[in-house]
Amino acid sequence: MSYLDKDALKIVGTRPIRPDGVDKVTGRANFGADMTMPGMLWGKIKRSPHAHARIISINTDKAMALPGVKAVTTRADFPDIPPDRRVIGAAPHNLWDLSRNCMATGKALYEGHAVAAVAAVSPAIAEQALDLIEVEYEVLPHVMDVEAAMAPDAPVLDDNIFTSGVEPRPTKPSNVAKMVRFAIGDVEAGFREAEVVIERRYTTKPVHQAYIEPHACVVSVAADGQTTIWSSSQGQFMVRAYTSRICGGDIANIRAIPAEIGGGFGGKTIIYLEPVAYMLSKKSGRPVKIVMSREEVFRGTGPTSAAVVEVKLGAKKNGRITAAKAVLKYQAGAFPGSPVQQGCICGLAVYDLPNAEAIGYDVLCNRPKVAAYRAPGAPIGSFAVESCVDELARELGIDPLKMREINGAKDGAKATHGPTWNNIGYMKTVEAAKAHPQCNVPLGPNQGRGIASGYWHNAGGESSAACHINEDGTVTVTEGHPDIGGSRASMAMMVAEVLGVPFESVRPVVGDTTSIGFSASTGGSRVTFAGGMAVTQAAQKVVEELKKRAAVIWDISPEAVEWKDGKAFPAGANAGSFEPLDLAGIAAKAARTGGPISAEVQINAQGQAPGFTTHICDVEVDRETGHVKILRYTAIQDVGRAIHPSYVEGQMQGGVAQGVGWALSEEYIYDKDGRLENPGFLDYRVPVASDMPMIDTVLIEVPNPRHPFGARGCGEVPIVPPMAAVANAIADATGIRLRDLPMSPPRLLAALDQSEPMRAAAE
C-alpha cells in the first residue's frame, strides 16, 4: 500500500517531540560507559608506540603478579581465522583483518595498534599493569602517505597482499590492495572533441568522525558460555557476529544489547573493544568493562582516508562536458578497505557524461584501519570533481550554477557507474539554488560565493520490525536498528499513520539480538527506508488483524470491515449498523477474539533511491590572518519524503558542519616516526558554534515510489559538497585556488602572501 499523497497524511511530515528526548536532556539515557555490573573488572589495552614493528615477544608475568589483576590477554588467546573468511549478513569487513586489528598478530602496523590487554579490580591498577607488560619490538620502516605507499620501493605492510582488479594478477606483493574502474563511452575520443581541457590534482588529509562518545562496552561471559554484551554501536547484530567469530564463541550464546549511541557517523559500524573484553571476561570469569580515552579513539580507531585525486575535464566552449577522467588514490590504513569505490561512483554521479572514467586505488599505509565516515568516500571524490568543475566554469566564463544546469544528471541519463537514472531530483536542487535569495545577495570586499553538488546512492538491506497492540490500545513498535538519526521518531510516525492513531500512542523500542529478527547495521542512509518498510508492513498486518477482530465482535465477514482514522467501521450499510471500534475497544476483547494482536516482519528491502544535493556557501576571508568566516550557508536536497522534517533539517545541518570542519581545520598530524601529534580536541580542531552561521535548509521532495511513504535516505549526502563549496567560495573571494585540505589559516595566508607580489606586478 502507498501513502504517497502528501495531502492525505496526518502525522508523516509533522514535527512531534522526539520520543528519546526527555531521557537524553535529563541524563537518564544509558550510553556505553554507563553500564555497571556486580563484580565488574576494568579492562585496559596496551598499544604499540611504533608505526611499524615486528613483535618479538610479550611477557605478561609481572602484570599478572600485580595484586588486583585478574586476567591478561594477548593474541595467543584468540583463535586463528583463515585470511579470506568473512561474516555473512553483518558487514563486508574481512574477519582476518578485523581480528588482527583488534589484537596485533606478529606485527604492530600503526601507532596505537592493540598488542595486549589486562583486566583488574580498578582502572588505576589496570593502568599500572599495562606498564608491567614487557613487549620486545623490532622497529621496521614505515610509510604514511598514499603515493609513497604505492611506490615500488615502499615498505610492504603485508606480504600476502597482491593487487586485485588487475590482470594479469601481480606476482609481487604490494601495498595497493585493489584497483577499481568504472567507465562509460570513449574517454579519449571525448577529450579530442573538447575545445578546453584542464587537469588538476587535489589532496585531502585523514579526518576523524569525532563522535563525542568514545567506544565503550561491558562484556560478561558466564561459565557455560552464555554471553551478554552491552555497547554503543551502529549495529548490535554486527557486534554479535564479529565477536562470536573473532573469539570462537557460538553466536546463539551471545546476546548483544544496544546502548544509546553518542555519535557514530559510520565509525561505529566496526568493533575494537568487544572481542578483547570477551577474552578478558572468559579468562577471569567476571564481567569486564573497557572504555576508550579520547586519545585512544584518535590513535586506535578509524578515521576516513587521506587521498590524492587527479581530475581531467574536457568541454565545449558552451559548457557541455565531453569527457571526464578521475584517478583516486585512497589510504586504507593498515588493512585493506578504503571507500575508494564509493569515491569513484559518487564523484561523477551528479553529471550526465557521455564519456567518463574513474579509476581507484585502495592503498595500505601505517595508519589506523580506515572506518566509514558519513557517505564514505564520496566527499573526497566530490571535493576534487566539484572543485575542478568550478575551475572549468571559470576558464569558460560560465556561471557555476549554469555549468551544472548544462551538465546535470536527469531522468533517462546513464551514470558512469552503470544505472540509468529514474525519478531523481538533482535538477530540482539546481533550480532551487538559482531561485534562492542567497544567490541574489551582493557580496562585499574579500567575500566570495561557492556552489557545489553531491550524490549518495543510499542503501536498503535486511530489516526486521514488530508491531504490538498493548492491552490498553497503545502500540509498541520494535526495530532492530540503533537510533542514530531519529529512527525511533520516524518509525513511530509511520506506524501511527498506518494505524490512524496519535503519535503519542506509539512507543518505539530498539530491540536487542534476542528480541527482534536480524537487522543490518544503521548505516548507508538505510534505516528510514528499509526499517520504515518493515514497520509499515508490520502495521499493515496489524490493521488486517484488527479488522478480523472487529468482524468477530460484530459477527460479520472481515471483508465487510474497513479501517480508517484509528477505528473499525462497517464497510457499508449492508454490513450492518455498529458503533465504530477503536484500538482500545478491540484490545480489551483480544483474549476472547483470538489472543494477542501483533505482527512481525522481516524483509530484505530493495528499491532505495539516490540522494542529490546542491549547496551554496558565502565566505569572507581575512587577508591579514588567513581566517575564513562562513557568512551564510544553504543546503538544498532531494529528501524523497521528509518523514520528520526537523530531523531531516538537522541531518543536513550536521553534515554541513562536519564538511566545513573537513574543509578548514581538521587533519591528522604525524611526526617523522609515524606518531600522531594531535590526538585530542584541543589540537584536532572541529568546528564549534561560533564557527558556523545558522545553516539554511531547503527540502525538495521527489517521493521514492518504491517506498510506501516515498522516503529516500537523507543523512549522508549533506556532507558530500561542503569541502568543494568552501573551496570554490574562497577562490571566488581571493582569486586563489586551494587544492589541498584543510584550507587552514596558515595555508591560506601563505598562498595570499605568495600572490601579493604577483598581483602587484600585474597591476
TAMO-V689767 format. One record per run of one state. SS is the DSSP state (helix for helix, strand for strand, loop for the rest). FROM is the first residue (numbers start at 0). TO is the last residue. If there is no record, write none. Layout:
ss = {SS	SS}
from = {FROM	FROM}
to = {TO	TO}
//
This chain:
ss = {loop	helix	loop	helix	loop	strand	helix	loop	strand	loop	strand	loop	helix	loop	strand	loop	helix	loop	strand	loop	strand	helix	loop	strand	loop	strand	loop	helix	loop	strand	loop	helix	loop	strand	loop	strand	loop	helix	loop	strand	loop	strand	loop	strand	loop	helix	loop	helix	strand	loop	strand	loop	helix	loop	strand	loop	helix	loop	strand	loop	strand	loop	helix	loop	strand	loop	strand	loop	helix	loop	helix	strand	loop	strand	loop	strand	loop	helix	loop	helix	loop	strand	loop	strand	loop	strand	loop	helix	loop	helix	strand	loop	helix	loop	helix	strand	loop	strand	loop	helix	loop	strand	helix	loop	helix	loop	strand	loop	strand	loop	strand	loop	helix	loop	strand	loop	strand	loop	helix	loop	strand	loop	helix	loop	helix	loop	strand	loop	helix	loop}
from = {0	5	8	20	25	30	31	34	40	47	52	59	60	65	68	73	74	77	85	86	93	94	102	106	108	113	120	122	132	133	139	145	150	163	164	175	184	186	193	195	204	215	221	226	231	235	247	250	253	258	259	260	273	284	287	291	293	300	306	315	320	333	339	348	350	351	355	364	377	396	399	407	408	413	414	419	420	425	435	436	440	446	456	460	469	474	479	486	499	502	505	510	526	554	557	560	564	566	570	572	575	580	582	588	589	593	597	605	610	621	627	638	644	664	669	670	675	676	688	691	694	700	716	719	721	734	739	740	744	762}
to = {4	7	19	24	29	30	33	39	46	51	58	59	64	67	72	73	76	84	85	92	93	101	105	107	112	119	121	131	132	138	144	149	162	163	174	183	185	192	194	203	214	220	225	230	234	246	249	252	257	258	259	272	283	286	290	292	299	305	314	319	332	338	347	349	350	354	363	376	395	398	406	407	412	413	418	419	424	434	435	439	445	455	459	468	473	478	485	498	501	504	509	525	553	556	559	563	565	569	571	574	579	581	587	588	592	596	604	609	620	626	637	643	663	668	669	674	675	687	690	693	699	715	718	720	733	738	739	743	761	762}
//
